[in-house]
């Protein structure tokens, strides 16, 4: 079987360590061990046009320079320059990891190139429009989402199969597009269970409570809700700390922190983009993982926290109930008091935290293992070839 993976960013394992890229790397690298695989990605001339990354064949198309990333012009580069590469490679399947292969898929369809086209969707710009509070949907955000909608539609219309990470996203696609249900295949995102697992953290202060959140300064991830909840929690628990990854500071909250006596660097510790292999330590360091997001089509961070045996407090909406199950508490979107109460229940009951954490690990093993993802991809590919 010969498969071409279309990826908007592809480098070695150490650099594929943020967002959806660890999963993408794991899928591609595991598949390439026993099958012919080539990655089509931007990056030339900074990187060789044809080369290898960790033993994986990579063909690079020109990167569009000096253009804002939100215009996604590299998708057109993949479409125009990648088309000839696909014709030369003659793969059985082209799998676009997210919507970066949209223009390529459109060209392949128009030219009737005999290849199976599969897109692995990660998000849902239509859903973001529906769920995000209007106060955060400024002109730039709306413009960005409209561009993403444009590219996503090309992928959906021109794909033979659409891989989604949740039943929630499946239902969103059925609502937003005229697409047959049998065209959609659900494959949950996977977690490397040999990397993310419960660990004994010997350096943790016994009487401290630690919360962990991986949404940076994102409105969509509910950072405002988290900060408001933490301020209330700080009044109840003097030794509580919050670790936030994805950002080094939250300057827009400076006045709020000052007014409420929150000390940055002590009460709230801001981390930048934590490398993938360091994330398990932070999950294990926390007592509760928090995700108050307004919109998620899966949320790998939640699954990773569960794999590390941690209870989760998340939003009772979008794909969160499907992922969390009975391994934590679910709260209505934007409900600060609800998040405070749910987190407090877990902090006040060590036995409950331990019980939910053990349940979370078992759920991750059953539904979200990386091995299962690879098997599901192979099963789908083989059914088409």
C-alpha positions in Angstrom: 0.0 0.0 0.0 1.3 3.4 -1.0 0.0 6.4 1.0 0.8 10.1 0.7 0.2 12.1 3.8 -0.4 15.9 3.4 0.8 17.8 6.5 1.1 21.5 6.9 4.1 21.1 9.2 6.4 18.1 9.4 9.8 17.8 11.0 11.5 15.4 13.3 9.9 13.9 16.4 11.4 16.5 18.8 9.8 19.4 16.8 6.4 17.8 16.3 5.6 18.4 19.9 2.6 20.8 20.0 -1.1 20.8 19.1 -2.2 17.9 16.9 1.3 17.3 15.5 2.4 14.6 18.0 -0.6 12.5 16.9 0.1 13.2 13.3 3.7 12.2 13.6 2.8 9.0 15.4 0.2 8.0 12.8 2.6 8.7 9.9 5.7 7.1 11.5 3.8 4.0 12.7 2.2 3.5 9.3 5.5 4.0 7.4 7.2 1.0 9.3 5.4 -1.6 7.2 4.0 0.4 4.3 5.2 2.9 1.6 4.5 6.4 3.0 5.5 9.9 1.7 4.8 13.2 3.4 3.9 16.2 1.3 4.5 19.4 3.2 5.6 23.0 2.8 9.2 24.0 3.7 11.3 24.4 0.5 13.7 26.1 -0.1 14.6 26.3 3.7 14.6 22.5 3.7 15.5 20.1 0.8 12.7 19.5 -1.8 13.1 15.8 -1.3 14.6 14.3 1.8 13.8 12.2 4.9 12.7 12.9 8.4 13.3 10.1 10.9 13.4 7.7 8.0 10.1 9.0 6.5 10.2 10.2 2.9 9.3 13.9 2.7 8.6 15.9 -0.5 8.4 19.6 0.2 6.6 22.3 -1.8 7.5 26.0 -1.8 6.6 28.0 1.3 4.8 31.2 0.6 7.0 33.8 2.3 6.1 37.1 4.0 2.4 36.4 4.1 0.3 36.3 7.4 -0.3 32.7 8.4 -4.1 33.2 8.7 -4.3 33.5 4.9 -3.3 29.9 4.6 -1.7 30.5 1.2 0.5 27.4 1.7 -2.6 25.4 1.0 -2.5 26.8 -2.5 1.2 25.9 -2.8 0.4 22.4 -1.7 -2.4 22.3 -4.3 -0.4 23.6 -7.3 3.0 22.2 -6.6 1.9 19.1 -4.8 -0.4 18.0 -7.6 2.6 17.1 -9.8 4.2 15.2 -6.9 1.1 13.1 -6.4 1.0 12.3 -10.2 4.6 11.2 -10.0 4.2 9.2 -6.7 0.9 7.5 -7.9 -0.2 6.7 -4.3 -3.2 4.5 -3.6 -4.4 7.0 -1.0 -3.8 10.7 -0.2 -4.6 11.5 3.4 -4.8 15.2 4.3 -4.1 15.7 8.0 -6.6 18.5 8.6 -7.6 20.9 5.8 -4.2 21.7 4.3 -4.9 19.4 1.4 -8.1 21.2 0.4 -6.8 22.8 -2.9 -4.9 19.7 -3.8 -8.1 17.6 -3.3 -10.0 19.9 -5.5 -7.4 19.7 -8.3 -7.3 15.9 -8.1 -11.0 15.7 -8.4 -11.2 18.1 -11.3 -8.5 16.1 -13.2 -10.1 12.8 -12.3 -6.8 11.5 -10.9 -7.4 7.8 -9.8 -6.6 8.1 -6.1 -8.6 7.8 -2.9 -8.8 11.1 -1.0 -9.2 11.0 2.8 -9.3 14.1 5.1 -8.7 13.8 8.8 -10.5 16.8 10.3 -9.3 18.3 13.5 -11.7 21.1 14.2 -14.9 22.8 13.1 -14.9 26.5 12.1 -18.7 26.4 11.7 -19.0 25.1 15.2 -16.7 27.8 16.6 -19.0 30.5 15.1 -22.0 28.9 16.9 -20.4 28.4 20.3 -18.0 31.2 20.9 -19.3 34.2 22.9 -20.0 37.2 20.6 -17.8 39.4 22.7 -14.6 37.6 21.6 -15.6 37.2 17.9 -13.9 40.4 16.6 -13.4 41.2 12.9 -10.1 39.3 12.7 -11.4 36.2 14.4 -14.4 36.1 12.0 -12.2 36.6 9.0 -9.9 33.8 10.1 -12.8 31.4 10.6 -14.4 32.3 7.3 -11.1 31.4 5.5 -11.0 28.1 7.4 -14.6 27.4 6.4 -13.7 28.0 2.8 -10.9 25.4 2.9 -12.8 22.9 5.0 -15.7 22.9 2.5 -13.2 22.0 -0.4 -11.9 19.1 1.7 -15.3 17.8 2.6 -16.8 18.1 -0.9 -13.8 16.5 -2.6 -13.0 13.7 -0.2 -14.0 10.0 -0.5 -13.8 9.6 3.2 -13.8 12.0 6.2 -12.1 10.9 9.4 -13.5 12.7 12.5 -12.2 12.4 16.1 -15.7 12.3 17.7 -19.4 11.6 17.1 -19.9 15.2 17.9 -17.9 16.4 14.9 -19.7 13.7 12.8 -23.0 15.3 13.7 -21.7 18.8 13.0 -20.6 17.8 9.5 -24.0 16.3 8.8 -25.6 19.6 9.9 -23.3 21.9 8.0 -22.7 20.0 4.8 -24.7 17.9 2.4 -22.6 14.8 3.0 -23.7 11.2 3.3 -23.3 9.6 6.7 -21.4 6.6 5.3 -18.7 8.9 4.0 -17.7 9.8 7.6 -15.5 7.5 9.8 -15.0 8.2 13.5 -11.5 7.4 14.8 -10.9 8.9 18.2 -7.6 10.7 18.7 -5.0 8.5 20.3 -2.7 8.8 23.3 0.7 7.1 23.6 -0.1 5.1 26.8 3.6 4.2 27.3 4.4 8.0 27.6 1.3 9.2 29.4 0.7 7.1 32.5 0.3 7.6 36.3 3.6 8.5 38.0 4.6 9.0 41.6 5.6 12.7 42.0 8.0 12.7 45.0 8.7 16.4 44.9 5.1 17.6 45.2 4.3 19.4 48.4 1.8 17.3 50.3 -0.6 20.0 51.4 -0.6 21.9 48.1 -3.4 21.6 45.6 -2.4 21.9 41.9 -4.6 22.5 39.0 -3.4 22.2 35.4 -4.8 23.8 32.2 -3.3 23.7 28.7 -5.3 26.4 26.9 -2.9 29.3 27.2 -4.6 32.6 26.8 -7.4 31.3 24.5 -10.9 32.6 24.7 -12.1 29.4 23.0 -10.5 27.3 25.7 -12.3 29.3 28.4 -9.3 30.9 30.0 -11.5 33.7 31.4 -13.7 31.2 33.1 -10.7 29.4 34.6 -9.2 32.6 36.0 -12.5 33.7 37.5 -13.0 30.3 39.1 -9.4 30.2 40.4 -9.9 33.5 42.2 -12.8 32.1 44.1 -10.9 28.9 44.8 -8.0 30.8 46.2 -10.3 32.2 48.9 -11.1 28.6 50.0 -7.8 26.9 49.6 -4.8 29.0 50.6 -2.2 26.5 49.2 -3.8 26.1 45.8 -1.7 26.7 42.6 -2.6 26.8 38.9 -0.2 25.8 36.2 -1.1 27.2 32.7 0.7 25.9 29.6 0.8 27.6 26.2 1.6 31.1 27.4 4.3 32.9 29.4 2.0 35.6 30.7 -1.6 36.9 30.8 -1.2 40.6 30.6 -4.9 41.2 30.0 -5.6 39.8 33.5 -2.9 41.9 35.2 -5.4 44.3 36.8 -7.6 41.4 37.9 -4.7 39.6 39.5 -3.6 42.8 41.3 -7.1 43.5 42.6 -7.6 39.9 43.9 -4.1 39.4 45.4 -3.0 36.8 42.9 0.7 36.6 42.6 1.9 35.6 39.1 4.7 33.1 39.3 3.5 31.8 42.7 -0.3 31.4 42.7 -0.4 31.0 38.9 2.6 29.7 37.1 2.6 30.3 33.4 4.5 27.9 31.1 5.1 28.4 27.5 4.7 25.6 25.0 5.7 22.5 27.0 7.5 19.9 25.0 5.4 16.8 24.3 7.6 14.4 26.3 7.6 16.8 29.4 3.8 17.0 29.5 3.3 13.7 31.5 5.2 15.3 34.4 2.8 18.2 34.6 -0.3 16.1 34.3 1.0 13.9 37.1 1.9 16.9 39.2 -1.7 18.2 39.2 -4.6 17.0 41.4 -7.3 18.0 38.8 -7.1 18.8 35.1 -9.4 21.7 34.0 -10.8 22.3 30.5 -13.6 25.0 30.4 -13.5 25.2 26.6 -16.5 26.5 24.6 -15.9 24.2 21.7 -13.9 21.0 21.3 -14.1 18.3 18.6 -12.0 16.0 20.9 -9.3 17.7 23.0 -6.3 15.4 23.2 -5.1 17.2 26.4 -8.1 15.8 28.3 -7.4 12.3 27.0 -3.7 12.7 28.0 -4.6 13.8 31.5 -7.0 10.8 31.8 -4.2 8.5 30.6 -2.1 9.9 33.5 -4.9 8.9 35.9 -6.2 12.4 36.6 -9.9 13.4 37.1 -11.1 16.1 34.8 -13.5 19.1 35.2 -14.6 20.1 31.7 -17.4 21.7 29.8 -20.7 19.7 29.5 -20.9 20.5 25.8 -19.5 19.7 22.3 -17.2 16.6 22.4 -16.3 16.8 26.1 -18.9 14.5 27.5 -18.0 11.9 24.8 -14.3 12.0 25.9 -14.6 12.5 29.7 -17.5 10.0 30.3 -17.8 9.4 34.1 -14.1 10.2 34.8 -14.7 13.7 36.1 -17.3 16.5 36.4 -19.0 18.3 33.5 -20.1 21.9 33.9 -22.2 24.2 31.7 -20.2 26.5 29.4 -19.3 29.8 31.1 -20.6 28.7 34.5 -17.8 29.9 36.9 -19.7 28.9 40.1 -20.2 25.4 38.6 -16.5 25.0 37.9 -15.7 26.2 41.4 -18.1 23.7 43.0 -16.9 20.8 40.8 -13.3 21.4 41.5 -13.9 21.8 45.2 -15.7 18.4 45.4 -12.6 16.8 44.0 -10.1 18.8 46.2 -12.1 18.0 49.3 -12.2 14.2 48.7 -8.9 12.5 48.0 -10.7 9.1 47.7 -12.9 10.5 45.0 -10.0 11.9 43.1 -8.2 8.6 43.2 -11.3 6.7 42.2 -12.1 9.0 39.2 -8.4 9.0 38.2 -8.2 5.2 38.1 -11.4 5.1 36.1 -9.9 7.7 33.7 -6.9 5.6 33.0 -9.1 2.6 32.2 -11.2 4.7 29.9 -8.1 6.0 28.1 -6.8 2.4 27.7 -10.1 1.2 26.3 -10.9 4.1 23.9 -7.9 6.4 23.3 -4.8 4.2 22.8 -2.4 5.1 20.0 -2.3 1.5 18.9 -6.1 1.5 18.3 -5.8 4.7 16.2 -3.1 3.0 14.0 -5.2 -0.1 13.6 -8.3 1.9 12.6 -6.4 3.9 10.0 -5.0 0.7 8.5 -8.4 -0.9 8.5 -9.9 2.1 6.6 -7.0 2.3 4.1 -7.1 -1.5 3.4 -10.9 -1.3 2.8 -10.4 1.2 0.0 -7.4 -0.3 -1.8 
